[in-house]
Every structure is written in structure tokens, then in C-alpha cells.
């Protein structure tokens, strides 16, 4: 038996030749090797060597906690070694079947192994011996004679149990073993309530950030989600301490697949560290693989240290304490965060609020109020029925050709221009005016165009109303429902909405062909808008993940959340606080959006703007002139001389807007800069503006 073959190929051949001479001399009948790699075994079993001179057996450490030699090149190398053993008919001999190896726990003391042995009516030692045989390995047992007697009994192991025992090699600590109980149906599955939002029920969640004395005892506990209580806005979670109702803000979903993979990876890395042969070599390996240092590794080392202390393994305690200190240093330098998935609230179901008793409406109002106060957004499904959405979409379809490319404001608050910036926003919009609750002279809302004397009408007077859709009856019914819910409901229950006075004109938007709206906040300048309301008007097939067009929100301190534009879904969120974006839509996506104004903030902004522009508002015609000039300047057809000539014809207000866009302090500075333009300057300006997407 050649123990631990030399790394040099030439030296290996030289040593093996000495053993071959023993066969030729008749002093031995067969040869063997121990702690051999796949490459070394391949070299010793090459076709040019007679088969009787191949290793007849290979000695390996074989235990549920470790299968194969320590000196394999990689996990793929271990797989290659086992493949060669089977294909070349080399007998694997397993040693250390009952040895703890690096797990700090003897396989005979592993709770799972004891439980399986009890189920089969045999001892743990007997189970392990038959597992070794079932795995195709000849066990080399070191035990007392009275133990060996039990191995004569025939024990039938089903393939799933053999595989389960083998999978323990991925674990170095008993604390990870219960994760396998679910896979083997050894623990009863949680009963769950099959309700709306079913994808979250039965999922594993972890409690965190509870502040009360009782709650702090629950932090870190994990349990299965049972149900969601709309009245309180809390999740029912089955914890070790019993069933508890907990807010979504204090729960985090655990990605069980990723957690298991992380645990296995940490266990494998710990084995590599402990197999280096010395503390210095172990720490050197750790320093070279800092990216593999994770929270799972910290937990694994800590758990192994606890077991080493409990078992009185002094040497292992010293090694693991030193390793634990270094792992903590690496994690501190990385400033990592736990890898958890935030638990979003499920969308509320608003259908009962319109079709059922008044109590259902009160419950919905209370739930939405709580969510807005707690997290700054709320999602209500079925706010408009599928039939209402279908009829409303048909009503608006008559005006499809009247939708215009959406624009964004470029410039200062009081001076600037509405410009098309398709790299930022590329949807089409249609404004509908009318039915405000305050007169226009109070300026509590921005007018998107000419206001009708009664009812609703397109904000652009040139749009001709169809007879069948005069006054937009379907749109009016949906808007009235939203208006009543917000102004007469939420405004009385949510503190931030107590000063709500008015809403904006209604904007109907269409996203298709990859149209999107990049990340932004609706009201970054405190213009009075505090709440955004959106109703999705998409009829037909249910919205799929591949359709795009999801609303992505960025709650502060949390990973982004995405919500599909489902039929009749109402979305409410703080207009001045919550960043969001619309992902590229691959399918026609229609939405009704408007904003709600706080009286105090709006009046302050109106006064601020009046002071800035001297109580003179920029006329629509002057804004149009500024837009036309910027488009002319950026077009390839204009020369510097033509641009200068056109600039001198602009009114002062329009010129001020141009100055804001090009970065000049005022209109006069803008004229001076335009007068100095050369062809090369103009090319650079067009290039920079083109990168911004300005058209």
C-alpha cells in the first residue's frame, strides 16, 4: 500500500516501480494506494501498464461527513476520482467510518443518523456500515468484536436514504442538518391558508428589528408564513415560540435554496481550511480567499467551536478560536449585510369594498391608511372591475391618435422647457381636464390645458370629442371612485393627507414597444404634490413577467420592489418621497395617473414662483418659441449665423428659458455665448445634447 503518493509524476513512477518489483518477485499479489488524486490514479492505470500492476484498491476516508481523499484538486476532481474507481474496477476501501473528522461530531452521535437508524430498527453503527456498502465502498472497520456482530444483519436501505446520508458530506455541523428533514419528509409540513398572495404562504421568514422586550426575544427566529390579516396588516407566522402576528417590515423572506447552497459552500470551505495541516497555513488560505468568507462561514465556525468545547477537544478549540477571530475581522472589513429578501405586503383586495357591505369599505380604508403610514405605499387589487377596465379602455381607444410623446421639465422651477427626452421617458400621454373642486384662480393645481365648463374633456381644445364618449362617462366613474376614496376617506385617516385640497388633471399614459420611464421622484421640489394615484387600465390576458412594464419602487433602506400593472390595480404612494421607475414595456400598458396637492405646501410654492418671475407667468406661446429654438439649434440644418439670427428674435422670457437649458446665467449671457459659437462648438453641443436624448 502506497500512502500519500508524491506530487511529482516522475517520483510517483519511481516509487510505484519499486512496488511493481515486489509483485514480480512474488512477495505480494496486489498493490494499493491511499490518499490518491484522480490524476495520480489515471497515471497508475494507463493502458500501457499491465492491469495486474494497477492499484487493486484505493483507501479513502469515508464517512457521511466526508467522502474521498483530502488531496483532491477540486470538487470536480473528486467526482473524477470516483468515476475512475468505478470504471476501472478499483476497489475503494473506506476508513474512518465512525471518525468525527473535521465535523467535531461523531457520525454515531448525529441526531439524523440516530433517527434514521431507529426508524429501521438497527444501531447507528450498523446503519453506517450498510450505507458504506450501498455506496459501493468496502468498509474497513475498527471496532470492538461486540460491535461487529451487528453488522451481520441485513438492512435494506432505500436509495433516497443512501443519498441523504451521502449529502451530509456537505455539512460540517449538526445545526445545518435539520434543513434536510423537510426534503426527507421527517418533519410534518406546515398547514397554510390558501388565499390571495398564495406564493408567500408556506415560505420561510425571519423576524428582525423588533424593539419591545418581548419582540427582541423573537428577533432571529425563523418560521413559516401561515396567512395575512388585512384588518391589522400583519402576517401570521409559525415560530418556535408559537404563532405570532408580525408586520411585514419586521419579516424577511429567506431564500432557502440559496441558504442551503451557502451553508454547503461554507462547510466545504471550512473543511479545506482545517485540512491545511497547521494554523498558519489555514490562515494563509483564508487570507487568499477573502471573497469566500461569509456569514454562513462565521455561523459554521461558531457552531463547530461550541461542539468542540462541549466535547472537550482542546486542540480543536484553539484552532477554531483563532479561525473565528480572523473570520470576524474579514467580515468587519467587508461590512456585509445579511442576504435576505424583504417581505412585501400582499396587494389588498378592493372588490368587496365596492360590492359588499359598508364594513368592507371601512376595513379597506383602514388597511390602506396603515400601509401608507408604515411604508409609504399601498397596492389595492380589483379597485376597478375587469369589465369596467375593458369599457374604459374602449372609450379611450377612440383617442389613440391624439396621444403625444411625453416630455419632462428641463430647467429651473420658474423658467425652463418641456422637452422630449426619450432616453429618460418614452411613453405617450393624453391629458383630460375638468371636475376640480377649487377654482383655477387659487392655483392649487397645475392646468394641463383648457378647462371645460362642466364634466371632463381633452385638455387640448383641438381634440374633437366623439359623440359616444362625450364627457368620458367611464373615465369619470373611475375617477370619482378614486377621488372619493382619497379625498373623503384617506384624507381623514392619514396625517400627511389632512391638508389635501385638490388633485391634478388626469394623465392617461401608454407604454409599448419598450417604452420606459427611468428612476425619478414625482415631486422633488416641494410643489405641493404629496400623493400619487395610479389605476391600471390593461384588459385581456393576465400580465406576465415577460411583458415588462412593471412599476419598480425603491423604498428607503430596502431592495427594490416590483409590481405588475394588473387589471384594475390601484397604486398609491408618496409623490415627494418614493423613487420609482417604469420598466420597459413589451406589451401595451395603459394607466390613469394624477397627483394630490397639499394646500399649505402648494400655496407656499405658488408664492415662491411668483416672487421669482415677478408675478409674470411664462406664456404658452413663449414656451413654444423656446422649444422650437432649441430644436432648431440642435438640428443639423442650422448654421451658427442662422442660430444667432433666430436667437435675437426671441422674447425675453423665451430667451430666459433657453439660457436655463444651455446653462447660461441669464438671457444676455445666453446671447453672448450663442454669438461665439463655431461649427466645432456646435458639433460638441449637439453631441452632448444627443447623449441626453434631447429632441
KATANOR-V472012 format. One record per run of one state. SS is the DSSP state (alpha for helix, beta for strand, coil for the rest). FROM is the first residue (numbers start at 0). LEN is the number of residues. If there is no record, write none. Layout:
BEGIN
ss/from/len
SS/FROM/LEN
SS/FROM/LEN
END
This chain:
BEGIN
ss/from/len
coil/0/1
beta/1/2
coil/3/5
alpha/8/16
coil/24/6
beta/30/4
coil/34/3
alpha/37/7
coil/44/6
alpha/50/3
coil/53/1
beta/54/9
coil/63/2
beta/65/2
coil/67/7
alpha/74/13
coil/87/3
beta/90/5
coil/95/11
alpha/106/3
coil/109/1
alpha/110/10
coil/120/3
alpha/123/11
coil/134/3
beta/137/2
coil/139/5
alpha/144/8
coil/152/6
alpha/158/12
coil/170/3
alpha/173/3
coil/176/2
alpha/178/5
coil/183/14
alpha/197/3
coil/200/3
beta/203/4
coil/207/5
alpha/212/6
coil/218/3
beta/221/8
coil/229/4
beta/233/6
coil/239/2
beta/241/6
alpha/247/3
beta/250/3
coil/253/2
alpha/255/19
coil/274/4
alpha/278/10
coil/288/1
alpha/289/3
coil/292/2
alpha/294/17
coil/311/2
alpha/313/21
coil/334/6
beta/340/2
coil/342/5
beta/347/2
coil/349/1
alpha/350/5
coil/355/2
alpha/357/18
coil/375/1
beta/376/5
coil/381/4
alpha/385/12
coil/397/2
alpha/399/3
coil/402/1
beta/403/2
coil/405/2
beta/407/4
coil/411/4
beta/415/4
coil/419/1
beta/420/1
coil/421/3
beta/424/1
coil/425/2
beta/427/6
coil/433/6
alpha/439/3
coil/442/14
beta/456/2
coil/458/8
alpha/466/3
coil/469/3
alpha/472/15
coil/487/2
alpha/489/3
coil/492/2
alpha/494/3
coil/497/2
beta/499/4
coil/503/2
beta/505/6
coil/511/5
beta/516/4
coil/520/8
beta/528/8
coil/536/8
alpha/544/3
beta/547/1
coil/548/2
beta/550/4
coil/554/6
beta/560/3
coil/563/6
beta/569/5
coil/574/4
beta/578/4
coil/582/2
beta/584/1
coil/585/3
beta/588/10
alpha/598/15
coil/613/6
alpha/619/15
coil/634/5
alpha/639/8
coil/647/4
alpha/651/11
coil/662/4
alpha/666/9
coil/675/3
alpha/678/14
coil/692/1
beta/693/1
coil/694/1
END
